[in-house]
Amino acid sequence: MSTVVINTTPIPPELTRDPEAKERFIHEARAASALRHNNICTIHEVDETDEGKIFICMDHYEGKTLKEKIKERPLKLEEAIDIA
């Protein structure tokens, strides 16, 4: 049997205090959930709790972020092309 790990990422309230900004954030996050690419995390759901907290439910991946990899050393051209 395999294990499925999902991250539920809460969004900081300062990013969603303004109702217009909040709606724009949700709209853009839902649009991003339609993207399918090997180098983009799959977003399963963008929603709001009963308490008004926004969250994104996405796949969990082991490893380093692009920011962490670049801190270690510059990417080779082939690596950058593969990521893009």
C-alpha positions in Angstrom: 0.0 0.0 0.0 1.3 3.5 -0.8 1.2 6.6 1.3 -0.2 9.9 0.1 0.9 13.0 1.9 -0.9 16.3 1.3 0.2 19.7 2.6 -2.5 22.1 3.8 -0.8 25.5 3.7 -2.5 28.3 5.6 -2.2 31.7 4.1 -1.0 34.5 6.4 -4.0 36.8 7.3 -2.1 39.9 6.3 -2.3 38.8 2.7 -6.1 38.4 2.8 -7.4 41.1 5.1 -8.8 43.3 2.3 -11.9 41.5 0.8 -10.9 42.5 -2.8 -7.3 41.2 -2.3 -8.7 38.0 -0.7 -11.0 37.3 -3.7 -8.2 38.0 -6.1 -5.8 35.7 -4.2 -8.4 32.9 -4.2 -9.1 33.4 -7.9 -5.4 33.4 -8.9 -4.7 30.3 -6.7 -7.6 28.4 -8.3 -6.3 29.4 -11.7 -2.8 28.1 -10.7 -4.5 24.8 -9.7 -5.2 24.1 -13.4 -1.5 24.1 -14.3 0.1 20.7 -14.9 3.9 20.5 -15.1 6.5 18.3 -13.7 8.1 21.2 -11.9 4.9 22.7 -10.5 3.3 21.4 -7.3 -0.2 20.0 -7.9 -2.9 22.1 -6.1 -5.9 20.1 -5.1 -8.0 22.7 -3.4 -8.1 26.4 -2.5 -10.8 27.2 0.1 -11.7 29.0 3.3 -12.4 27.6 6.7 -15.6 28.5 8.7 -13.4 30.9 10.6 -12.4 32.8 7.4 -8.9 31.4 7.1 -7.7 30.7 3.5 -5.8 27.5 2.8 -4.2 25.7 -0.1 -4.2 21.9 -0.2 -1.4 20.6 -2.3 0.9 17.6 -2.9 3.9 17.3 -0.5 7.3 16.8 -2.1 10.6 15.8 -0.4 13.7 17.7 -1.4 15.0 21.3 -1.6 13.3 24.4 -3.0 14.7 26.2 -6.0 15.8 29.0 -3.7 17.8 26.5 -1.5 19.4 24.9 -4.5 20.5 28.3 -5.9 22.0 29.3 -2.5 24.3 26.2 -2.7 25.6 27.1 -6.1 24.5 28.6 -9.4 22.5 26.3 -11.7 24.1 24.9 -14.8 22.4 25.8 -18.0 21.1 22.3 -18.5 19.6 22.3 -15.0 17.9 25.7 -15.5 16.5 24.5 -18.9 15.2 21.3 -17.3 13.5 23.3 -14.5 11.9 25.7 -16.9 
